[in-house]
Amino acid sequence: MGEYDAVWVFLLSLAFVGFYIYIEARPKGSNLFGNIANTISRFFRKR
């Protein structure tokens, strides 16, 4: 199993890069990181 570690890392990184390209290639662009930042700031804002 250890001889296939590089293959698994490559496939995992390929999945993440493919997901990132799919999100960024949408016609309106992407607000993925903006949405994450808004969620975090909403969680930590004072009440």
C-alpha positions in Angstrom: 0.0 0.0 0.0 2.9 2.4 0.7 4.0 2.2 -2.9 0.8 3.9 -4.0 1.0 6.9 -1.6 2.0 9.3 -4.4 -0.9 8.2 -6.5 -3.4 8.8 -3.7 -1.9 12.2 -3.0 -2.1 13.1 -6.8 -5.7 11.9 -7.1 -6.7 13.8 -4.0 -5.0 17.0 -5.1 -6.6 16.6 -8.6 -10.0 16.4 -7.0 -9.4 19.6 -5.0 -8.0 21.5 -8.0 -10.8 20.3 -10.2 -13.4 21.5 -7.6 -11.6 24.9 -7.3 -11.6 25.3 -11.1 -15.2 24.3 -11.4 -16.2 26.9 -8.8 -14.1 29.7 -10.3 -15.3 28.9 -13.9 -18.9 29.7 -13.3 -20.3 32.6 -15.4 -20.8 35.0 -12.4 -17.5 34.0 -10.9 -17.3 32.8 -7.3 -17.9 34.1 -3.9 -16.8 31.0 -2.1 -14.1 32.6 0.0 -16.3 35.7 0.5 -19.1 33.6 1.8 -16.8 31.8 4.2 -15.5 35.1 5.5 -19.0 36.5 5.9 -20.1 33.4 7.8 -17.1 33.6 10.2 -17.6 37.4 10.7 -21.3 36.8 11.5 -20.4 34.1 14.0 -17.9 36.4 15.8 -19.7 39.7 15.7 -20.8 41.3 19.0 -24.4 41.1 20.0 
